[in-house]
Amino acid sequence: MNTNPIKWLESKQEFKQMEKKLTNSKNTEHDLEKNDEKSKCSRKSGLDFRKYTKQIWLAGLGAFSRAEEEGNKLFDSLVKVGEELESKTIDAADQTVTKVTEKAKESVTDTKDKVEKMIDHSVHHSLNRIGLVTIKDIQNIEQLLIQLNAKVDSLVQENEKLQQKLDEKS
């Protein structure tokens, strides 16, 4: 039996008090009807009453015990359902947070790229207005120098070939 010991003891004490009162009342009845023929019937009905009272008491204890056991089972099942629901809720929240985080990162990256382009354009434009050279300008000049160098090399080779032809003719 899975009952609270303090409540059980209190209930047991109450039962003993009731039993004592019944015994006292039985003794009082017995003394009054001692010489009467009804005393046997009275004794029997007193015993029956005591028996039924005890049975009612025991039935109450049994009902209390069963309610407590089934209450614990119900409580345990409610805890299990709550844990499952919490798990599902946490998973859904994690997925939502992940999606929102990814979208926020994409948005921040796009905005950052746009801002960088705007700043680069503004800086380049400002440097051009005041006549300063930018890295892009230097890179363009470098490409032009490479192309010019290649043309000069080809012209030097052509000039050498033409010089050889002239030397052969003379």
C-alpha positions in Angstrom: 0.0 0.0 0.0 1.4 3.3 -1.0 0.0 5.8 1.6 1.3 8.7 3.5 2.4 7.4 6.9 1.4 10.5 8.8 -2.1 10.5 7.3 -2.4 6.8 7.9 -1.5 7.2 11.6 -3.9 10.1 12.0 -6.7 8.0 10.4 -5.8 5.1 12.7 -6.0 7.3 15.8 -9.4 8.6 14.6 -10.6 5.0 14.1 -9.4 4.1 17.7 -11.3 7.0 19.1 -14.5 6.0 17.2 -14.0 2.4 18.4 -13.6 3.7 22.0 -16.8 5.7 21.7 -18.7 2.8 20.3 -17.4 0.5 23.1 -18.4 3.1 25.7 -21.8 3.5 24.2 -22.1 -0.3 24.0 -21.2 -0.7 27.7 -23.8 2.0 28.6 -26.4 0.2 26.5 -25.4 -3.1 28.0 -25.7 -1.8 31.6 -29.1 -0.3 30.9 -30.4 -3.5 29.3 -28.6 -6.0 31.4 -31.6 -7.8 32.6 -33.6 -7.3 29.5 -34.1 -10.0 27.0 -33.2 -7.6 24.2 -29.6 -7.3 25.5 -28.6 -10.3 23.3 -30.1 -8.6 20.2 -28.5 -5.3 21.2 -25.1 -7.0 21.7 -25.4 -8.6 18.3 -26.5 -5.3 16.6 -23.6 -3.5 18.4 -21.2 -6.1 17.1 -22.7 -5.8 13.6 -22.4 -2.0 13.8 -18.8 -2.3 14.9 -18.1 -4.8 12.1 -19.7 -2.6 9.5 -17.9 0.5 10.8 -14.6 -1.2 10.5 -15.4 -2.4 7.0 -16.4 1.1 6.0 -13.1 2.3 7.5 -11.1 -0.3 5.6 -13.0 0.4 2.4 -12.1 4.1 2.8 -8.4 3.2 3.3 -8.5 1.0 0.3 -10.1 3.7 -1.8 -7.5 6.2 -0.6 -4.7 3.8 -1.5 -6.0 3.1 -5.0 -6.6 6.8 -5.7 -3.0 7.5 -4.6 -1.6 4.7 -6.8 -3.6 5.6 -9.8 -2.9 9.3 -9.2 0.8 8.6 -9.3 0.3 6.6 -12.6 -1.7 9.5 -14.1 1.0 12.0 -12.9 3.8 9.9 -14.4 1.9 9.6 -17.7 1.3 13.4 -17.8 5.0 14.0 -17.1 5.9 11.7 -20.0 3.5 13.5 -22.4 4.9 16.8 -21.2 8.5 15.7 -21.9 7.5 14.5 -25.4 5.8 17.8 -26.2 8.7 19.8 -24.9 11.1 17.8 -27.1 9.0 18.5 -30.2 8.7 22.2 -29.3 12.4 22.5 -28.8 13.1 20.8 -32.1 10.6 23.1 -33.9 12.1 26.2 -32.2 15.7 25.1 -33.1 14.6 24.7 -36.8 13.0 28.1 -36.8 16.0 29.7 -35.2 18.3 28.0 -37.8 16.2 29.3 -40.7 15.9 32.8 -39.4 19.7 32.9 -38.7 20.5 31.7 -42.2 18.2 34.3 -43.7 19.7 37.0 -41.5 23.2 36.0 -42.5 22.3 36.2 -46.2 20.6 39.6 -45.8 23.6 40.9 -43.9 26.0 39.6 -46.5 24.0 41.1 -49.4 23.8 44.5 -47.6 27.5 44.4 -46.8 28.3 43.8 -50.4 26.1 46.6 -51.6 27.6 49.0 -49.1 31.1 48.0 -50.1 30.3 48.6 -53.8 28.8 52.0 -53.0 31.8 53.0 -50.9 34.3 51.8 -53.5 32.4 53.7 -56.2 32.3 56.9 -54.0 36.0 56.7 -53.1 37.0 56.0 -56.7 34.9 58.9 -57.9 36.3 61.2 -55.2 39.9 60.3 -55.9 39.4 60.8 -59.6 38.0 64.3 -59.0 41.0 65.4 -57.0 43.4 63.7 -59.4 44.8 60.9 -57.2 45.7 57.6 -58.7 43.9 54.5 -57.5 45.0 50.9 -57.5 42.7 50.2 -60.5 44.4 53.0 -62.4 47.9 51.5 -61.6 46.7 48.1 -62.7 45.4 49.6 -66.0 48.7 51.3 -66.5 50.6 48.1 -65.8 48.5 46.3 -68.4 49.1 49.0 -70.9 52.9 48.9 -70.2 52.9 45.1 -70.7 51.1 45.5 -74.1 53.4 48.3 -75.1 56.5 46.3 -74.2 55.2 43.4 -76.3 54.7 45.7 -79.3 58.1 47.2 -78.9 59.7 43.7 -78.7 57.8 42.7 -81.9 58.9 46.0 -83.6 62.5 45.3 -82.6 62.4 41.9 -84.1 60.9 43.2 -87.3 63.6 45.9 -87.5 66.3 43.3 -87.0 64.9 41.2 -89.8 64.7 44.2 -92.1 68.2 45.2 -91.2 69.5 41.7 -92.1 67.7 41.9 -95.5 69.3 45.2 -96.2 72.7 43.9 -95.2 72.2 40.9 -97.5 71.4 43.1 -100.5 74.4 45.3 -100.1 
